[in-house]
Amino acid sequence: MSASANSPPTTHDRLLLPITREDFGLEFRVVARGGIRRGIRLEKAFWMSLKQMAENRKCTIGMLIDEIAKNQTKTGNLTSAIRVACILGLADENLILRKLASIRTINAILVACPSPAFALASSKKILTFNAPFQQLVKRQLPAGPNNDARQDLKLALDLNVADIFARLDANGEVPIASGFVIGAGERRYRGQLNAVRAPVPEPELLMAFVNG
């Protein structure tokens, strides 16, 4: 048996986040709302979910639990109802985020940009681009009379793509500036761009905005 078969899975290999012993411990909190005090025991993950849901809805945890309590009078089990409400609430938020975090959204952002821009995969493959970038390529790297597009277009960045992702992970609020070269045939064009991480979970994409 190979050593890799016995090695622990890496972060990218895992399907789920690891669960620690502390995650199973119950936390007791007293939640007050409308003159009613409720003592509730929940796992830490559910308290974290309630906090996140309350922040997103601009309310308090007490307000959430009060609404859950009013809607679960038939079951009589408040803690179970809270757990179900947390799962359903986060699932709904995740669905909304997945709709927003899509290639279609990336395309819309690029189309709205008046300057040349494109989306770049970690393999340095240009996945999509806007009309100004297409015009830039046609102007700087004109194709032959029988070619409508440059099929042999190549891109090179001064910075390594993996390094750009690493810098953005460290400080995603600051775009990363890099020089770049696009070439086709014997022609080359050098420019400068600012790169940010595209708001999609998979695949990893950069959105690059050409300066000038």
N, C-alpha and C positions, 0 to 999 in steps of 0.2 A: 504493500500500500504506500502511495506517495506521501511525502510530508505535507503537501497542500491539502490532502484529504482530511488530515487531522488538525490543521490549523484553524483557529477561530475565524468566523466570518468577519469581514471588514464592514465598515459603515455602509459602503455602497452595496454589499451583498445582502444586508439584512432587509427583511420585508417589514419589520416592525421595530420600534424603539425598544431597547432592553428594559426589563422590569426589575427593579431592585426590591430588597426586602422592605425598605421604608415605604414603598408605594402601596403595600398591603395594609399598613397601619391606619387605624381609624382616628380621625381628629374630631374632638368634640367642641362644638361652638354653640353659643347662645345667640340666636338671631331674633331681633325685635322689630316688629312692624305693626303699626296701628294699635298699640297697647298690648299686643300679643307677643309673648316671649316663647320661643321654641328652642328646645335643646336638641341638637341634631348631630349625629355621628356619621361622617362620610370619609371615604378615602381622600387623600391629598389631591389626587388627580381631579376629582369632582369639585372640590373647593376651588381649584385653579380654573376649571371650566366655568363655574358660576361667576368667578371674578371677571373672566374674560367676557362672558356674555353680558354681565352688568355694565362693563366699560363700553362695550359696543352699542348697548341700548341706552346709555346715559341714565342709568338708574342704579339702585343699590341691590345688593344680594338679598336683603330683606324683602324688597319689592318683588323680586323674582320668586322667592320661596312662597310669599303670600299668594301670588297668582297661581303657582303650582298647587298649593294646598287647597285653593278654592276649586280647582279643576279636577281634583282627584278624590273627591268626597266618597265616591263609590268604592274605591279600592281600600281606603283606610290606611295605606302604607305610604307615608310621606317620603321616607328615604328612597324607596324604590321609584316613586314618581319623580323625585329629583334626579336620580340617575338617568332615567329614561328621557327626561326633559333635556338634560345636558347632552346626551348622545344625539337626540333629534335636532337640538339647536345648533350644535357644532356641525352636524352633517348638512344642515341647510346652509350655513355660512360657507362651508367648504364647496358646496355646489355652486353658490354664487361666485366665489373666488375663481373656481375652475372655468366658469363661463367668461369671466373677465380676463383671466390669464390664458390666452389662446393665441395661436398664430394669426387669427383674424384680427385680434386687437393690435398685434404688432404691425400688421399690414396697414391698419387704420392710422396708427401713429406715424408710420413712415410716409403715408400719403398726405397727411396733414402737414408734414415738415416741408418748408419751402426750399431748403437747401438739400444737396445730394445726401442720401442716407440709405443704409442697407442693413440687413440682419445677417449676422455671421455665426456659423456653427463652430464648435470647438475644433472641428477638422479643417477650419479655414475655408469652408465652402459657403459661398453667398447663397442664402436660401430665398431671400426676397429683397426687393429694392424699390425705390420710388422713381417717378418720372425724371426729376432733376438728375439723379445718378445716371440713369440711362442716357440722358442728354449729354452729361459729362463724358461718358465713355465714347459716345458717337463723335463728340467734338475732338477729344484728345487722341482717340484710337480709332480713326475712321476705318470701316470695313471696306472690302472690295465692292465694286458696283453690283455684284450678284449676291451679296450677303446682307441680310437685313439686321443681323445681330452678330456679336463676336462670340462664337462658340469656344474659342481658344483663350478666353480671358483668364488671366491668372492674377492672384493677389498675394502680396507679401507685406507683413507688418514689421516695423522696427522692433517692437516688443513681442515676446512670446505670448501666444494666446492664453496659455495656462497661467502665466504670470499676471496677465490682465485680470483674469477671473480671481486669482488669489488677492490682488490688490483691492478689487471691488468687494470681495468677501470681508476684507479687513475694514474697509470704509466705503460702503456703497453709496454714500451721499456725494462723493466727489468723482466726477468723470475722469477717466484715464486718457491722457493725451498720448498719441503715438503717430509717428510718421508711417506712411504706407506707400506702396508702389503697385500700380495695376499695369499689366502688360498684355500685349497680344501681338503675336508675330515678332517683328523687330522693334515695335514701338513701346515706349514706356511713359508712364505719367506718375510723378511723385507729388504727394500732398500730405496734409495733416488732418487728423480726425480726432474726435472725442468719443470714447466708448463707454457705454453703461450696460449693465446687465439687463436683459429683456425680462419683463415680468411674467415668465412662464416657468413652471416647475421642471418640465422636460420637453424637449432636450435643452441643454444649456446653450443659450444664445447671447450674443452681444448685439446691441444696436449701435451702429457706428454712424456718426454725423460728420460729414466732411466740412472742414473750415474753408471759408472764402468762396 
